[in-house]
Amino acid sequence: MTTAAAAEPYARTVELNRAPAGDLWCFGCRKRLVHADVLLDHADPARRNPYIGPWWARQCSGCGGDHTYFPGCGPL
């Protein structure tokens, strides 16, 4: 999967809230950086799912992704 394809679901989202997650190891940047927990929702109201609602994602200050899990051990 390419990076653009992996980031595509987050392309049409809006940020509702942001909370600091502290300094965590990023396996993408290969260093310890500041991370944030971000509450996201679909920007298009037609795509919003009332049963699931908004979701939390972790963002690295360096690469913007969530690479806090050891490769191969993170959530699916």
C-alpha positions as CSV (number, residue, x, y, z in Angstrom):
1,M,0.0,0.0,0.0
2,T,1.4,3.4,-1.0
3,T,1.6,6.3,1.5
4,A,-0.9,8.3,-0.5
5,A,-3.4,5.4,-0.4
6,A,-2.9,4.9,3.3
7,A,-3.5,8.6,4.0
8,E,-6.5,8.9,1.7
9,P,-9.2,8.1,4.3
10,Y,-8.0,11.0,6.4
11,A,-7.9,13.4,3.4
12,R,-11.6,14.4,3.8
13,T,-11.8,14.8,7.6
14,V,-12.1,17.7,10.0
15,E,-10.3,17.9,13.3
16,L,-12.7,18.3,16.3
17,N,-10.4,18.1,19.2
18,R,-6.7,17.7,20.0
19,A,-5.0,16.5,23.2
20,P,-1.3,16.1,23.9
21,A,-0.1,12.5,24.1
22,G,3.5,13.2,25.2
23,D,6.8,12.2,23.9
24,L,6.6,8.8,22.1
25,W,8.9,6.8,19.9
26,C,7.9,7.1,16.2
27,F,9.0,4.1,14.1
28,G,8.4,6.2,10.9
29,C,10.8,9.0,12.0
30,R,13.0,6.7,14.1
31,K,13.2,9.1,17.0
32,R,11.3,10.3,20.1
33,L,8.9,13.1,19.2
34,V,5.9,14.9,20.6
35,H,2.6,13.2,19.6
36,A,-1.0,14.4,19.9
37,D,-4.3,12.5,20.1
38,V,-6.7,14.0,17.5
39,L,-10.4,13.5,17.3
40,L,-11.4,13.3,13.6
41,D,-14.7,13.1,11.8
42,H,-15.8,13.1,8.1
43,A,-16.0,16.6,6.5
44,D,-18.9,15.4,4.4
45,P,-22.1,15.0,6.5
46,A,-23.4,12.4,4.1
47,R,-20.4,10.1,4.9
48,R,-20.8,10.4,8.7
49,N,-21.8,7.2,10.4
50,P,-24.1,7.8,13.5
51,Y,-23.3,4.3,14.9
52,I,-19.5,4.8,14.9
53,G,-19.2,8.6,15.3
54,P,-15.9,10.4,15.4
55,W,-12.6,8.5,16.0
56,W,-9.4,9.2,17.7
57,A,-6.1,9.0,15.8
58,R,-2.5,9.6,17.0
59,Q,-0.4,12.1,15.1
60,C,3.4,12.5,15.2
61,S,4.8,16.1,15.1
62,G,7.4,14.9,12.6
63,C,5.7,12.8,9.9
64,G,2.0,13.4,10.8
65,G,1.2,9.7,11.0
66,D,0.7,7.1,13.7
67,H,3.9,4.9,13.8
68,T,4.0,4.4,17.6
69,Y,3.5,0.6,17.4
70,F,6.4,-1.7,16.6
71,P,6.1,-2.7,12.9
72,G,3.8,-5.7,12.5
73,C,2.4,-5.4,16.0
74,G,-0.1,-2.5,15.7
75,P,-3.9,-2.5,15.2
76,L,-5.2,-3.7,11.9
